[in-house]
Amino acid sequence: MGHRTHWPLAAIGVVWFGFLACGGRANIGPHSQGSGGADANAGGASGAPGSSASGGSAACGPIVKFRLLAWHPDGGKPVDYCAVCGRVDSIRAPGGEAVELKNWCEVDCTTCQLALCPLIIACPPVYLPLEGAEYSWDGSYFVPGTCGADAQCAKLQCAAVGSHWVATLCALPSTGQNSAGECVSTGPRQCVDVGFDYPTADPVVATLYPTR
């Protein structure tokens, strides 16, 4: 978000808690696997339907499903990939800028209180399934705002119906598995961009090709 207001813990009674979550600025809750799923008026936002002081996205509207696949020849085995923490890497607004999908560790504009700040720990690497991995997004994101005595905060916004977005989905090439049965990756991650109009009833499919 760029700017952050620091609040004394004793003054606001922040409760810190930890849970399994994967690092990354654009975590979207997973639809089928993994441990995980903004700028002013970026998508012609339709307003903030409610507080997200819990640190996650409040429901905005229809769910968009994303599916990441590894290319494979007809009847052949796909190239092995390790899924990147069960998440979409980023979502870009109609203006081209990546949006913030969580308000963790930020002041929530609706309550003017610090949102939850969960402990981020590494997630175990998992193979990208043959049928692909699915993730979802409800159209919610956060933009900078102010509340109270001009405190900087994260304001919930909703993607406008008919607005165009671009999702980036990534995976890491795999070299097999280790003794613990975990997916072992090597080299830089491979990503693919896919555009979509919000909302869409059909899954937004992104296919990773070996040459990319």
Residue, then its C-alpha position, 0 to 999 in steps of 0.5 A: m500500500g506504500h504508506r502505513t500508520h503505526w499504532p501502539l499495540a497497547a492503545i489499540g489492543v491488537v491481537w496477533f495470531g498465526f495461521l498457515a498462509c503463503g507469502g505474496r502480495a496478491n494472495i487469493g483464497p484457493h478453490s481446490q488446493g494449496s493454503g491460499g486468494a489497488d488504486a482509487n477507482a481502478g476498475g470503476a469500483s462500485g463501493a465498499p459493501g462492508s468491513s474487512a477488519s479480519g484481514g481478508s477480502a470481504a465478499c464483493g460480488p460474483i466469484v471468478k474462478f482461475r485455472l492454471l494448467a501445464w501444457h501437454p500433448d494430446g494423450g501425453k504427460p504434462v511438464d512437471y511444475c510446483a504450484v506457487c503457494g496455491r495462489v494467483d501471483s497478481i491481478r492488474a486493474p483496467g489501468g494496468e496497475a497491480v491491486e492489493l487483495k488483502n488489507w493485512c497489517e493495514v488500518d481498515c478504513t471502515t473501522c479505522q482500526l488495524a486489521l489482523c496481521p497474521l504470521i506468514i510461514a512458508c507453505p510446502p511445495v506441491y505438484l501442479p495437478l494434472e487437471g490444473a489448480e483452481y483459485s477464486w476471486d470475489g472482485s474485492y481489492f483495497v485502495p489507499g484512503t483516510c479515516g479518523a484524524d486523517a489516518q491512512c488506511a486501506k479502503l475496500q473496493c469492488a470490481a465494476v461489472g464489465s471491467h477488464w482485468v488481467a491475472t498473472l498465474c505462475a508455477l516453478p519447473s519441477t525436477g522431481q521430488n525429495s525424500a519427503g515427497e515434496c515437489v522440488s523446483t529449479g530455475p525461475r518461475q514461469c508465468v502466464d497472463v490472462g485477461f478477463d472481464y468481471p464477472t465471468a461464469d466460465p473459468v479463466v484458464a491460463t496454460l503454461y507452455p514449456t517455451r515460456 
